[in-house]
Structure formats: structure tokens, C-alpha cells
Amino acid sequence: MIITKTVRPLLEEIFYLGARSPILAFKNVEKLLKQYDESDKQNRIAILKHIAKTYHPQEENFPSQIQKMTSSNFIQTCENIHSYTEPKYAELFRLIGRQPDGVHSLVHLRADILKFLPEIESPEYVERMSESLRDLLATWFTTGLLQVERVTWQSPCEIVQRVSEYEAVHRIRNWTDLKRRLGPYRRCFVYTHHMMPNDPLVILHVGLVDNISNSIQTILNRVKSVSDVTEEILHEDPSLINSAIFYSISSTQPGLRGIELGNALIKRCVLQLQAEHPELEKFSSLSPIPDFRKWLLEELHSSSTSIISSEIRSWFHSLFSTSTWHLDETVLGEIRPILMRLCAYYLTQVKHSKTGYARDPVANFHLRNGAVVWRLNWLADRSERGWKQSLSMMVNYRYYTFDKIDRNSIDYIDKQKIQVDEQVSKLL
């Protein structure tokens, strides 16, 4: 393995030179990154494990070492303890960050760590290194250092291409589809970092409509002709714009997992949209419910469930054994009230056993942001993905005034309290 031949002495030299001047270590850090990029998966894992274990704070005689650092000067004691307990690889990350493309390299390095973790035996040291790197990246990717940009058809080709490639919620089928999503009555906002200018961190798609939407198809297909897409944005009719619908938000960088960016992007986009269209009154998402069908099938196969009666369970088993039940309008009419009620229960009552937060990841995101579970929408997404995820249902998470948003967010984060509108609570 290359770890024993080249990386080990290279790391030792980096720390030796870096302690004297970061400039002296520059070339060696460059070599290390090149070596890592050219390594295969097993060698990358070996490099990460070596760094995590070798440059973790020393555990031997830890209590006695801490005791030696204490003095009558409290500030000095704190500095001594911090110096001793900070992992040595934190300095390596700072040295990498000084490279021309170093911040980008660190984001991808953490993405690798998170991807490889399930395959690493005794991953404690690597997990701790991931957390240390996350904390460092959080200081560099604080929202004050990020820019909100609106992407249009006239934006640089590279960023337009990335918007298409990164779309994770509703697939962009072709260039015409992409042109629609960047055209009139649409907005596409991205968060960018000055060290990664054409590589969006978060992408938010917004539809400007005359009321809160209950179907994703009406948003995706609102602009009918390609000629309409070429209209200047000044030609939008304000009388047709009453609501802003956040219909897709995608975090594009796995290496930034655990660093909250989407919340701030939504708030900044709300302010920007209000300045552009003062007539906007309503702000809401139209969101997928990605794990509802999975949860429902778990309940159907559970012998201890008390949520679904045996009669209904038997009917579901019979129904789901066919592949065409969702094409029968009579069946859909019969099953609608049952599925709507179960979905309302899932969104508002089913929580993680450890955290107490909503099990559904999209619900957890919007609830943390301070939104309200406002309305469930039947047959809102008839795409193949919509049926597989949530049996076609989608949900609106409503964003009210900023003071309500902040209060709801605090109640959810501190007390796991979910704010629910009456039209959803009635389903329960």
C-alpha cells in the first residue's frame, strides 16, 4: 500500500515544516492531495485511518498530563488544555485550506469520509475526524460568507449545467425543461462560496403562482410553450402572482452534511422575492414525503401495529400485490381517506425514537426552519417516483411571518413540538 511508502513520511514532513511556516509546507500539501486523488478506494481509506489514528490527541496518561497544565492563570490553563486536546490533523486541514483549491478539496475529503465510514472497522477515530472537519468547514461556510445568486438562462453555462445535474427532487428531462425552470414565473436561487464560485452548495427552485399549489405537475408544466420561456422577466403579470412555492431544494455537497444552509437560503430568498414582488402574500413549499410508503409497508408487515386494523391491512396487502391499482379511479376514491389519514399521522406523530424529531427527513427540515404542516395533497405527484415514495401525496409546509417562523423553530428544536394547521389535524 502507498500509505507506508510515501504518505507517512510526507505527513511527517508537512507537520515539521508547517510548524515553522505554512508557506514551507505548501508544496508537500500539494503532493499529499495529488497522492490522495490518484489513490484507489482502499488506499484512500488507509490514508484516512492513518491520519485519524496517528494524529488524534494522545490518550496515554491523559489525567496526569492535564494536571500538569493547570496553573494559577485560568486563561493560560485553558490555552494549554486546548493545545493538548486539539487533534493534530486540525492543523493539516488548515494547511490544506490554504491551497488554491483547498476548501473544495476538504469538502470532497469529508464526503469520502462519510461514504467510507460504514466500511471501516472500529471507526471511532475516523468519526471524530469527520466531526472536527465539519466544525472547521462550518466556520468557512457560515451564511455571512455565502452569496445568494439567481440563476437564469443567461447565467454562465457551467452553473446552469450544475443546476440541471444536481436536481435531486424533480428530474430535469431536457434543455427545454431546464429553460422553463429558469424562465418567467420561476426563480432558481443558489448559495455559492467564493472558493467554489460555479459549484452551487444549495439550489432552491421557486414557482410564482396565483395560490398555494396542490400539484407538482401544475408547477412543472405551467409555462406551456418554448416561446413563452424567452420572455423577459419584466413581462410577468403581477396579478397572477400571489404565492411563492418552494418546490425543490437540493443540498449538493455531501461533505457539508450537518452544516445547516437551506434554512438561511429560504429566508434570504423570501426577502429578495418580497422586494421584487411586493404583492406576494403567501410562502409555502410543495414537498415530497419520501419515506411514507416505506413506513406504511413496515406497519403492514408488523405484527404488533395498532394503527391499522386487520381488515384494512388485509385489503392493503391485496391491493399492493397488483401493479395497476393506482390506475383505477374507483379504487383511488375508496382508498383516499384512509391514506390521507395515515399520512397525516405519519407526518405529525411518527418520530425518531432517539431525537424525538419527525421521522420524515423533508418534514424535519421544514419544521426545523419554522414551517407549519399546512395541507396534504392527494394525487399531487403522479410520477413513478411520486407513487414509489408517497403513493402520489405531497404536503405544503407553510411559512408565515419571520417572528412566527422563529418561534415555531425554537418550539420544534427544543420541545419537538410540531405546528399543524387545522386542515391536517382534522384528518387525524
PyMOL commands that set and color helices and strands:
alter all, ss='L'
color gray80, all
select helices_A, chain A and resi 2-18+26-37+41-54+62-69+74-85+89-97+102-119+124-140+143-145+157-166+175-181+216-220+226-229+233-235+238-240+254-256+262-276+292-301+310-320+325-327+329-349+361-368+384-390+402-415+422-425
alter helices_A, ss='H'
color red, helices_A
select strands_A, chain A and resi 146-150+186-193+202-209+243-251+282-285+372-377+394-399
alter strands_A, ss='S'
color yellow, strands_A
deselect
rebuild
show_as cartoon
